[in-house]
Amino acid sequence: MANALARTIDFYHCRLMKVIDLFAESQTLYRLLTLWVYGSLSTIFSLLLWQQSTGAGLNIYDAVISLPSLLVLAPVMAYRGWLNQRFWFRSAPMFVYLGLILASLTWADSPDISKTARAVGQVLALYVLFSYLQLSGNFELLKSALFFACGGTALVAAWHLIVMYGVLNASWEMVLYEGVAPDRLEQFGVKPINAMLATLLIAPQAAMMLGLVANEKKQTVRFMGLIALAVLVVFLVALERRTGQVAILAAVATCAFIYRSRTWYILCGAAFASGVFVYFMFPEFVLSRGASWRPEIWMATINAISESPFFGHGVANKITPVLVYDNLGRLLGTFRHPHNLPLAITYYLGVVGLFFWLCFWVPSAFSKLFDRVLAQRESYMLIPLIVGLVAMMFDGGHPLSPFHFSWFCFWVPVSLLVSSQACVPRR
């Protein structure tokens, strides 16, 4: 009975793989793949700007990314023998880090196991998608889909700006989403978003569009990309977050290092000169919120790290407040997270977790960054990663959560980066 069942399974497995092989040679599959990649990436890039429900947003992500990647692309990659020794070796540090996050559930205090497991699965699904496109040689499809996705985000951002400052006639001196009743914005389909979270979403996408436009040869496409980039930059300025302002400076400085041309040197100097001008002429624009408690939050987090320095407190995927006290032990403030990604990783996973976190992306980033040809060709990965890390130095709060605004600062560009190192392209 068992042998007959095994033979039946093998028979249908072989038939299925033959169908996949035949279908893979057709233009129909490529058209479906193209449609799915464009649709899925454009959906998740703008999703958090228009989806009102967090739960529904996660379900949409799983429907358009997780299920197709894990149930279709991963088996096809395995069947075709694309998951070779190089792939596993280059991917291993990332997998170890994700494995450590899952292992930390055993010593975390009342962890949300399903939420953490879902987050790991979502990261793996995104990595499988990028790896499949790399392994199958679909570089241009990947880049054009990313361009389309960032452009879609720019369209939604433009609508938010138009409604706020055009339809509702808000003053340009007002911060985006503030000073207007939320229900008035929602009448026009605008979802009011926390300025910090919106910055974490828009800044790396603007940086990615910058890298894509810089390498674009078609003038029409480049012009469209520049318009989208301008919208995203205006959106960042309208949020009036210092993290966004620093992110713009980081993007220009990174481009100056990668391209090393007179144009970028001039733009870099102009950006920093503009920052100095704003600082001295309009100091309230920069200094209105002081240090925003960042030094006190970081010191309180360091003190908490010292309680469990090696393996951390475990990833619970729930709000773990950071309590700030004065010298007399009086509570001064309660904050949602450490506002610094390396400190957050060290708090939850200890120095061991921080080590593996650095291991899985730093070698790849530096090897590309200091190879001028690679850096210019893959600037759409490097620029958003650097900009995202700069933003997460001030507003990063968790080692890994289900699909979130902060993903565009780290998990999206780092998945692109690591997959490009792990995958040997095929025709």
matplotlib code that plots the C-alpha trace (Angstrom):
import matplotlib.pyplot as plt

x = [0.0, 2.8, 4.8, 1.8, 1.1, 4.7, 4.7, 1.5, 3.0, 6.1, 4.1, 2.0, 5.1, 6.9, 3.9, 3.6, 7.3, 7.0, 4.0, 6.1, 9.0, 6.7, 4.9, 8.2, 9.2, 6.1, 5.6, 2.4, 4.3, 6.6, 3.6, 2.0, 5.2, 5.6, 2.1, 2.4, 5.8, 4.6, 1.3, 2.7, 5.6, 3.5, 0.8, 3.2, 5.2, 2.1, 0.0, 0.7, -0.3, -3.9, -4.8, -6.7, -6.5, -3.2, -4.6, -6.0, -2.6, -0.8, -3.3, -2.8, 0.9, 0.6, -1.8, 0.4, 3.9, 4.1, 1.9, 3.1, 6.7, 6.8, 4.3, 5.3, 8.7, 10.6, 9.6, 10.4, 13.8, 14.5, 13.3, 15.5, 18.6, 19.1, 19.5, 23.2, 26.0, 26.8, 23.2, 23.1, 26.5, 25.8, 22.3, 23.3, 24.1, 20.7, 19.0, 21.0, 19.8, 16.2, 16.6, 18.0, 14.9, 12.7, 14.9, 14.7, 11.0, 12.0, 13.4, 11.2, 8.6, 5.1, 6.1, 3.6, 4.8, 2.4, 3.3, 7.0, 6.8, 4.6, 7.3, 10.0, 7.9, 7.2, 10.9, 11.7, 9.0, 10.4, 13.9, 12.6, 10.9, 14.1, 16.2, 14.0, 14.2, 18.0, 18.5, 16.3, 18.1, 15.2, 17.2, 15.4, 12.0, 13.1, 14.4, 11.5, 9.0, 10.8, 10.6, 6.9, 6.4, 8.2, 6.2, 3.0, 3.9, 4.7, 1.2, -0.4, 1.9, 1.0, -2.7, -2.1, -0.3, -3.0, -5.8, -4.0, -2.7, -4.9, -8.4, -8.5, -6.4, -4.1, -1.2, 2.2, 3.5, 1.4, 2.9, 1.4, -1.7, -1.7, -4.1, -6.9, -9.5, -8.8, -12.4, -12.0, -8.9, -10.6, -13.4, -10.9, -9.3, -6.3, -5.2, -3.5, -0.2, 2.2, 5.0, 7.8, 6.3, 5.6, 9.3, 10.5, 8.3, 9.0, 12.7, 14.1, 11.7, 12.9, 16.5, 15.6, 14.1, 17.2, 19.4, 17.1, 16.9, 20.6, 21.2, 18.2, 19.2, 15.7, 15.1, 11.3, 11.5, 14.2, 11.9, 9.0, 11.3, 12.5, 9.0, 8.2, 11.4, 10.5, 7.0, 8.6, 11.1, 8.3, 6.4, 9.4, 9.8, 6.1, 6.4, 9.1, 10.9, 14.5, 15.1, 13.8, 16.0, 19.1, 18.0, 18.0, 21.6, 22.6, 21.2, 23.1, 26.3, 26.0, 25.6, 28.6, 30.7, 29.3, 29.4, 32.3, 31.4, 31.6, 27.8, 27.2, 30.0, 28.2, 24.8, 26.3, 27.9, 24.6, 22.6, 24.9, 25.0, 21.2, 21.2, 23.5, 21.4, 18.2, 19.9, 21.0, 18.2, 15.3, 16.6, 13.1, 12.7, 15.6, 15.7, 12.0, 11.9, 15.4, 17.0, 13.5, 14.7, 17.0, 20.1, 18.0, 16.1, 19.4, 21.0, 18.0, 18.1, 21.8, 21.1, 18.4, 20.9, 23.3, 20.8, 21.1, 24.0, 24.7, 21.4, 19.1, 15.6, 14.1, 11.9, 8.4, 6.9, 4.9, 5.4, 8.2, 8.3, 11.5, 11.3, 13.4, 14.2, 16.1, 19.0, 16.6, 14.7, 11.6, 9.9, 10.4, 8.8, 7.7, 8.6, 7.5, 10.9, 14.6, 14.5, 17.8, 17.9, 21.3, 20.3, 17.0, 18.6, 21.1, 18.3, 16.2, 19.0, 22.1, 25.6, 25.2, 22.2, 24.0, 27.0, 24.8, 22.8, 26.0, 27.4, 24.6, 24.6, 27.8, 30.2, 27.9, 27.3, 31.0, 32.1, 29.6, 30.1, 33.9, 33.6, 32.8, 31.3, 29.1, 28.1, 26.9, 25.1, 23.4, 22.9, 19.2, 20.0, 22.8, 21.4, 18.1, 20.0, 22.3, 19.5, 17.3, 20.0, 20.5, 16.8, 16.7, 19.6, 17.0, 13.7, 14.4, 12.5, 12.5, 14.7, 11.8, 8.1, 5.5, 5.3, 5.8, 6.9, 10.4, 10.8, 11.6, 14.5, 16.1, 14.4, 13.5, 17.0, 18.9, 16.9, 17.8, 21.5, 21.9, 20.0, 22.3, 25.3, 23.8, 22.4, 24.3, 22.1, 20.9, 19.4]
y = [0.0, 2.4, 1.6, 2.1, 5.5, 6.5, 5.5, 7.5, 10.6, 10.2, 9.8, 13.0, 14.9, 14.0, 15.0, 18.3, 19.1, 18.3, 20.7, 23.4, 22.8, 23.1, 26.1, 27.8, 27.9, 29.8, 33.5, 33.1, 32.3, 35.3, 37.6, 36.2, 36.6, 40.1, 41.0, 39.5, 41.1, 44.5, 44.2, 42.7, 45.1, 48.2, 46.9, 46.4, 49.6, 51.8, 49.6, 51.3, 54.7, 53.7, 50.5, 51.5, 48.1, 46.7, 43.1, 43.5, 45.0, 41.9, 39.6, 41.5, 41.1, 37.4, 37.0, 38.8, 38.0, 35.2, 32.5, 32.8, 33.0, 30.2, 27.8, 28.3, 30.0, 28.2, 24.7, 25.7, 27.0, 23.7, 21.5, 23.3, 22.9, 26.7, 26.4, 25.4, 25.6, 29.2, 30.2, 28.5, 29.7, 33.4, 33.2, 31.3, 34.4, 35.8, 32.5, 32.1, 35.6, 34.7, 31.4, 33.2, 35.4, 32.3, 30.7, 33.8, 33.1, 30.4, 33.0, 36.0, 37.1, 36.1, 36.3, 36.5, 33.3, 33.5, 37.2, 36.5, 33.3, 35.3, 38.0, 35.5, 33.9, 37.2, 38.1, 34.7, 35.2, 38.5, 37.0, 34.1, 36.6, 38.6, 35.5, 33.9, 37.1, 37.1, 33.4, 33.5, 36.4, 38.8, 41.8, 44.3, 43.0, 43.5, 47.0, 48.1, 46.7, 48.5, 51.7, 51.2, 50.5, 53.6, 55.6, 54.2, 55.4, 58.8, 59.0, 58.2, 60.7, 63.3, 62.8, 63.2, 66.5, 67.7, 67.0, 68.5, 71.7, 72.1, 70.7, 71.5, 74.7, 74.0, 76.4, 75.2, 76.0, 73.2, 69.8, 67.2, 65.5, 68.0, 70.8, 69.1, 66.9, 63.2, 62.7, 65.5, 63.8, 60.4, 61.8, 62.0, 58.7, 60.1, 58.0, 60.2, 58.6, 59.2, 61.4, 59.2, 56.1, 58.0, 59.1, 55.5, 54.5, 57.4, 58.2, 54.8, 54.7, 58.1, 56.8, 53.8, 55.9, 58.1, 55.0, 53.8, 57.2, 57.7, 54.6, 55.0, 55.5, 56.3, 60.0, 59.7, 57.1, 59.2, 62.3, 60.4, 59.1, 62.6, 63.8, 60.9, 61.6, 65.3, 64.4, 62.0, 64.7, 67.3, 64.8, 64.3, 68.0, 68.4, 65.9, 68.2, 65.3, 65.8, 62.1, 62.8, 65.8, 63.8, 61.0, 63.5, 64.6, 60.9, 60.0, 62.9, 62.1, 58.4, 59.3, 61.6, 58.6, 56.1, 58.2, 60.5, 63.1, 66.9, 67.1, 65.0, 66.8, 70.1, 68.7, 67.4, 70.7, 72.5, 70.1, 70.6, 74.4, 74.5, 72.6, 75.1, 78.0, 76.6, 75.9, 79.5, 81.3, 79.2, 77.4, 76.5, 74.2, 72.1, 72.8, 73.1, 69.6, 69.6, 66.2, 64.5, 62.5, 60.4, 60.5, 59.6, 56.8, 55.3, 55.4, 53.7, 51.0, 50.5, 50.0, 47.5, 45.7, 45.3, 43.0, 40.4, 41.3, 38.1, 36.8, 39.7, 39.6, 37.7, 38.9, 39.1, 41.2, 43.3, 46.8, 46.8, 50.4, 52.2, 53.9, 57.1, 58.2, 61.1, 60.9, 60.7, 57.8, 59.7, 58.6, 61.3, 59.5, 56.3, 55.5, 52.7, 51.5, 52.4, 54.6, 53.0, 49.8, 48.5, 49.1, 47.5, 44.4, 44.2, 44.6, 41.8, 39.5, 40.6, 41.1, 37.6, 38.8, 42.1, 40.1, 37.9, 41.0, 42.7, 39.5, 38.9, 42.4, 44.3, 42.1, 42.3, 46.1, 46.9, 44.6, 46.4, 49.9, 49.9, 48.3, 51.4, 49.4, 47.3, 50.3, 52.3, 49.3, 48.4, 51.8, 51.2, 48.7, 50.5, 54.0, 53.0, 50.7, 53.5, 56.0, 53.5, 52.7, 56.4, 56.8, 53.7, 55.1, 57.6, 55.8, 52.0, 50.0, 46.3, 43.5, 42.1, 42.7, 41.6, 43.8, 47.4, 50.9, 50.2, 47.3, 49.7, 51.0, 47.6, 44.4, 45.4, 46.8, 44.1, 41.3, 42.8, 43.1, 39.6, 37.9, 39.6, 38.2, 34.7, 34.1, 33.1, 34.3, 31.9, 32.5]
z = [0.0, 1.0, -2.1, -4.4, -2.8, -3.2, -6.9, -7.4, -5.8, -7.9, -11.0, -10.5, -9.3, -12.5, -14.6, -12.7, -13.3, -17.0, -17.2, -15.4, -17.9, -20.9, -19.5, -18.5, -22.2, -23.2, -23.4, -21.4, -18.2, -18.7, -19.2, -16.1, -14.2, -15.4, -14.4, -11.0, -10.2, -11.3, -9.4, -6.2, -5.8, -6.6, -4.1, -1.2, -1.8, -1.5, 0.7, 4.0, 2.5, 1.7, 3.7, 6.8, 8.6, 9.8, 9.7, 6.2, 5.0, 6.3, 4.6, 1.3, 1.6, 2.2, -0.7, -3.3, -2.0, 0.6, -0.8, -4.5, -3.5, -0.9, -2.6, -6.3, -6.8, -4.0, -5.3, -8.9, -7.8, -5.9, -8.8, -11.3, -9.1, -8.7, -4.9, -5.2, -2.7, -3.4, -2.7, 0.6, 1.6, 0.8, 2.3, 5.5, 7.7, 7.0, 7.7, 11.0, 12.0, 11.3, 13.1, 16.1, 16.2, 16.3, 18.9, 21.1, 21.5, 24.0, 26.5, 25.6, 28.1, 26.8, 23.1, 20.2, 18.5, 15.5, 14.8, 14.9, 12.7, 10.2, 10.1, 9.3, 6.6, 5.0, 4.9, 3.4, 0.8, -0.3, -0.5, -2.6, -5.0, -5.5, -5.7, -8.3, -10.5, -10.0, -10.7, -13.8, -15.3, -15.1, -13.9, -16.1, -15.0, -11.4, -11.9, -14.0, -11.5, -8.6, -10.7, -11.3, -7.6, -6.4, -9.0, -7.7, -4.2, -5.6, -7.2, -3.8, -2.0, -4.6, -4.0, -0.2, -0.9, -3.3, -0.8, 2.1, 0.5, -2.5, -1.9, 1.9, 1.4, 4.4, 4.8, 3.5, 7.0, 8.4, 8.8, 6.6, 8.2, 11.1, 11.6, 9.6, 11.0, 10.1, 8.9, 6.4, 5.0, 4.9, 2.9, 0.0, 0.6, 2.5, 5.5, 8.1, 9.0, 11.8, 10.5, 11.8, 10.1, 6.9, 6.8, 7.2, 4.2, 1.8, 2.4, 1.3, -1.7, -2.8, -2.4, -4.5, -7.2, -7.2, -7.9, -10.6, -12.3, -12.2, -14.3, -16.6, -20.3, -21.7, -21.5, -21.2, -18.4, -16.6, -16.8, -15.3, -12.6, -11.8, -11.4, -9.0, -7.1, -6.7, -5.3, -2.8, -1.7, -1.3, 0.7, 3.0, 3.4, 4.2, 7.1, 8.7, 10.3, 10.9, 10.1, 6.6, 6.2, 7.3, 4.9, 2.0, 2.9, 3.3, -0.2, -1.9, 0.0, -1.0, -4.6, -4.5, -3.1, -5.7, -8.8, -7.9, -10.5, -10.4, -10.7, -7.5, -5.6, -6.4, -5.4, -2.2, -1.4, -2.2, 0.0, 3.0, 2.4, 2.3, 5.6, 7.2, 5.8, 7.2, 10.5, 11.0, 9.3, 10.5, 13.6, 14.8, 11.8, 13.2, 16.9, 17.7, 19.3, 20.8, 21.0, 21.2, 24.2, 22.0, 24.3, 27.4, 25.5, 24.3, 27.7, 29.2, 26.6, 27.2, 30.9, 30.0, 27.7, 30.5, 32.3, 29.5, 27.2, 25.4, 24.1, 25.0, 26.3, 23.4, 20.5, 21.9, 19.0, 21.4, 22.8, 25.3, 26.7, 27.4, 30.7, 31.2, 34.8, 36.2, 38.7, 41.6, 40.1, 39.1, 35.8, 33.2, 30.2, 28.6, 25.0, 22.6, 21.5, 21.6, 18.5, 17.3, 15.4, 16.6, 20.2, 19.6, 18.1, 21.0, 23.6, 22.1, 20.8, 22.7, 21.2, 19.6, 17.6, 16.7, 15.4, 13.1, 12.0, 10.9, 9.3, 6.9, 5.2, 6.0, 3.8, 0.8, 1.2, 1.5, -1.3, -3.7, -2.3, -2.8, -6.3, -8.4, -11.3, -9.0, -6.8, -9.8, -11.4, -8.2, -6.6, -6.4, -3.6, -1.9, -1.7, 0.0, 2.3, 3.5, 3.7, 5.6, 8.1, 8.7, 9.4, 11.6, 13.7, 15.0, 14.6, 14.5, 17.0, 16.5, 15.0, 12.9, 12.8, 10.2, 7.1, 8.4, 7.4, 8.5, 6.1, 3.3, 5.4, 5.8, 4.7, 1.2, 0.2, 2.2, 0.5, -2.9, -1.8, -0.3, -3.2, -5.7, -3.9, -3.5, -6.9, -10.1, -13.0, -15.6, -19.1]

ax = plt.figure().add_subplot(projection="3d")
ax.plot(x, y, z, "-o")
ax.set_aspect("equal")
plt.show()
